[in-house]
Amino acid sequence: MQRIHILGGVLAAALLTGGGAALGVALAGPPATAAPAASIAAAAPGIGTAALPPGTALVDGAGRALYLFDADTGTASACTGACAQVWPALLAGDGAPGVTGTAQAALLGTSQRSDGTSQITYGGHPLYRFAGDTGPGEARGQGIHNFGGGWYVVAPDGRGIDPGDAPAARPAPAAAPGTGSGY
């Protein structure tokens, strides 16, 4: 868990000192350039679901993972300034986005951000993308703690998927005595 906190601090420092170009270095991945927040925020409309590393989660119309920020209060976003550069808000375009997969239209909503833009919410949580996700199917922001809270991909029921809840993170149940295969 300490790695996540350190990574969050490195991300914040990288953003403040070098902007988006330093983001790839902060993630300790191959050299990459992060897309500017404006271009990420203007990605394809629509919300669907996809199998991501932590489980089935919400994605935007381009297949990019959608996150919630546990420091948000209700539908009010707590992510502005430098935070919004690393975690761009999923902004509402003209009307509500369509849903596909197991995403539920009844859980969609919007809230007004401090800059006057309208952000899409799901299950009462504002939605964000992560600038470190460079393409569809990635969830590199999953479980990162920075800017005052944790970031989690969103399950179709509207809850954040905590890294400890992912099936791969749970130990297999122990077999009951006498139920072995006999080999």
PEGIUR-V654946 format. One record per residue. SS is DSSP state (h for helix, s for strand, l for the rest). PHI is phi as a letter, one per 40 degrees, with the letter a starting at -180 (* if undefined). OMEGA is omega as a letter, one per 40 degrees, with the letter a starting at -180 (999 if undefined). Layout:
ss:SS phi:PHI omega:OMEGA
ss:SS phi:PHI omega:OMEGA
This chain:
ss:l phi:* omega:a
ss:h phi:c omega:i
ss:h phi:d omega:a
ss:h phi:c omega:a
ss:h phi:c omega:i
ss:h phi:c omega:i
ss:h phi:d omega:i
ss:h phi:c omega:i
ss:h phi:c omega:i
ss:h phi:c omega:i
ss:h phi:c omega:a
ss:h phi:c omega:i
ss:h phi:c omega:i
ss:h phi:c omega:a
ss:h phi:c omega:a
ss:h phi:c omega:a
ss:h phi:c omega:a
ss:h phi:b omega:i
ss:h phi:g omega:a
ss:h phi:c omega:a
ss:h phi:c omega:a
ss:h phi:c omega:a
ss:h phi:c omega:i
ss:h phi:c omega:i
ss:h phi:c omega:a
ss:h phi:c omega:i
ss:l phi:c omega:i
ss:l phi:f omega:i
ss:l phi:b omega:i
ss:l phi:c omega:a
ss:l phi:d omega:a
ss:l phi:a omega:i
ss:l phi:b omega:i
ss:l phi:c omega:i
ss:l phi:c omega:i
ss:l phi:d omega:a
ss:h phi:d omega:a
ss:h phi:c omega:a
ss:h phi:c omega:i
ss:h phi:c omega:a
ss:h phi:c omega:a
ss:l phi:c omega:a
ss:l phi:c omega:a
ss:l phi:d omega:i
ss:l phi:c omega:i
ss:l phi:h omega:i
ss:s phi:b omega:i
ss:s phi:b omega:i
ss:s phi:b omega:i
ss:s phi:a omega:i
ss:s phi:c omega:i
ss:s phi:b omega:a
ss:l phi:d omega:i
ss:l phi:c omega:a
ss:s phi:i omega:i
ss:s phi:c omega:a
ss:s phi:a omega:i
ss:s phi:c omega:i
ss:s phi:b omega:i
ss:s phi:c omega:a
ss:l phi:c omega:i
ss:l phi:c omega:i
ss:l phi:g omega:i
ss:l phi:c omega:a
ss:s phi:d omega:i
ss:l phi:b omega:a
ss:s phi:b omega:i
ss:s phi:b omega:a
ss:s phi:b omega:a
ss:l phi:c omega:i
ss:l phi:c omega:i
ss:l phi:c omega:i
ss:s phi:b omega:a
ss:l phi:g omega:a
ss:l phi:c omega:a
ss:s phi:c omega:a
ss:l phi:c omega:i
ss:l phi:b omega:a
ss:l phi:b omega:i
ss:l phi:b omega:i
ss:l phi:f omega:a
ss:h phi:c omega:i
ss:h phi:d omega:a
ss:h phi:c omega:i
ss:h phi:c omega:a
ss:h phi:c omega:a
ss:l phi:b omega:a
ss:l phi:c omega:i
ss:s phi:c omega:i
ss:l phi:c omega:a
ss:s phi:c omega:i
ss:l phi:c omega:i
ss:l phi:c omega:i
ss:l phi:c omega:i
ss:l phi:g omega:a
ss:l phi:c omega:i
ss:l phi:c omega:i
ss:l phi:c omega:i
ss:s phi:b omega:i
ss:l phi:b omega:i
ss:l phi:g omega:a
ss:l phi:c omega:i
ss:l phi:c omega:a
ss:l phi:b omega:a
ss:h phi:d omega:a
ss:h phi:c omega:a
ss:h phi:c omega:a
ss:s phi:c omega:i
ss:s phi:a omega:i
ss:s phi:a omega:i
ss:s phi:a omega:a
ss:s phi:c omega:i
ss:l phi:c omega:a
ss:l phi:c omega:i
ss:l phi:c omega:i
ss:l phi:g omega:i
ss:l phi:c omega:a
ss:s phi:b omega:a
ss:s phi:b omega:i
ss:s phi:c omega:i
ss:s phi:b omega:i
ss:s phi:a omega:a
ss:l phi:g omega:i
ss:l phi:g omega:a
ss:s phi:b omega:i
ss:s phi:c omega:a
ss:l phi:b omega:a
ss:s phi:b omega:i
ss:l phi:b omega:i
ss:l phi:b omega:a
ss:l phi:c omega:i
ss:l phi:c omega:i
ss:l phi:c omega:a
ss:l phi:c omega:i
ss:l phi:a omega:i
ss:l phi:c omega:i
ss:l phi:g omega:i
ss:l phi:c omega:i
ss:l phi:a omega:a
ss:l phi:c omega:i
ss:l phi:c omega:a
ss:l phi:d omega:i
ss:l phi:g omega:i
ss:l phi:c omega:i
ss:s phi:b omega:i
ss:s phi:a omega:a
ss:l phi:f omega:i
ss:l phi:g omega:i
ss:s phi:a omega:a
ss:s phi:c omega:a
ss:s phi:b omega:a
ss:s phi:b omega:i
ss:s phi:c omega:a
ss:s phi:b omega:i
ss:l phi:c omega:i
ss:l phi:d omega:i
ss:l phi:c omega:i
ss:l phi:g omega:i
ss:l phi:c omega:i
ss:s phi:c omega:i
ss:l phi:c omega:i
ss:l phi:c omega:a
ss:h phi:d omega:i
ss:h phi:c omega:a
ss:h phi:c omega:a
ss:l phi:c omega:a
ss:h phi:d omega:a
ss:h phi:c omega:a
ss:h phi:c omega:a
ss:l phi:c omega:i
ss:l phi:c omega:i
ss:l phi:c omega:i
ss:l phi:c omega:i
ss:l phi:c omega:i
ss:l phi:c omega:i
ss:l phi:c omega:i
ss:l phi:d omega:i
ss:l phi:g omega:a
ss:l phi:b omega:a
ss:l phi:c omega:a
ss:l phi:c omega:i
ss:l phi:g omega:i
ss:l phi:c omega:999
